[in-house]
Amino acid sequence: MLDAHRLRVLVEVAHAGSIAAAAERLSFTPPALSQQLTKLEREVGCRLVERGRTGAVLTGAGRVLLEHGERVLGELREAEQAVRAFAGAVPERLSLGAFASAGKVLLPATLAAFGHEHPQVRLSLSDVEPPGGYDLVTSGELDLLLTHRYPSVPLPRAGGLHRERVLVDPLMVVAPTGHPVTDRDPSLADLAGEEWICGAPGIHNRVSLDTAAADAGVRLGVAYETRDYEVALALIEAGVGVALIPLSILVSARRGGWVSRPLRDVRLAREIYAVHRRRPPDPVPAMVAILRGVAARALEPQGGDG
């Protein structure tokens, strides 16, 4: 039977990307951790990790074992939590992973309300950019993940996890004050001659923009590549370019020299999801309930459009 501690070593190496980083997280020395990997490889009879100067990469067999190892560790953590709960222990921690703009739009009010209701729970927050983080929930390193899906971008497989949509966040055309979009909702064809601000090729919002333009038979030019919506808004306020920006970002932003309108010919929205294990320990359900309430108010206007 495989040793659960050595399975954890493999999982940590996969998540950290190197033996040295995994050793630091587990309070091992790198040689000692490497020795544990070697013993695990001897147990299964094949190489699991290719070690190199730039890091550690799992082999095909390593990836197969990783998927099982993440589930095993998650089940062990879940078992421990269940026994503690049965014995009357009060939950002491909750680890949360979230992408950057969710941290601004949803988390401040959510964490403040949760902390007021559950002052005994120690919260931790990690930056996790989609589509990452599912493996961390499976292995139990994260109790709850906030992630997103943009149009034309498939959702990752969520085997063994519960994924709940908490917000549909419309993508709005944002342009400098005085731009013609002030007068009417534009189509993509109306904006074909504009300098666009968007993520680099392969970034989720860029995939959505490129796909919508191709479907509309329009060629759009992305002149300024950034995935940071704060940077995009700053450029627009300075009179540079146009962008598609989630409505929740605009609602929470300082009103400046920009206007926003929905696209006339296609309705685009990012979807925000909460992901956790199918049998989440307390107080994850309480956190999700608060999150749903905050999300329900996230698109409510906070004042007049700028």
Buried (B, 14 or more C-beta within 10 A) or exposed (E): EBEEEBBBBBBBBBBBEBBBBBBBBBEBEBEEBBEBBBEBBEEBEEBBBEEEEEBBBBBEBBEBBBBEBBBBBBBBBBEEBEEBEEEEEEBEEBBBBBBBBBBBBBBEBBBEBBEEEBEEBEBEBEEBBBBBBBBBBBBBBBBBBBBBBBBBBEBBEBEBBBBEEBBEBBBBBBBBBEBEBEEEEBBBBBBBEBBBBBBEEEBBBBBBBBBBBEEBEBEBEBEBEBBEBBEBBBBBBEEBBBBBBBBBBBBBBEEEEBBBBBBBBBEBBBBBBBBBBEEBBBBBEBBBEBBBBBBEEBBEEEEEEB
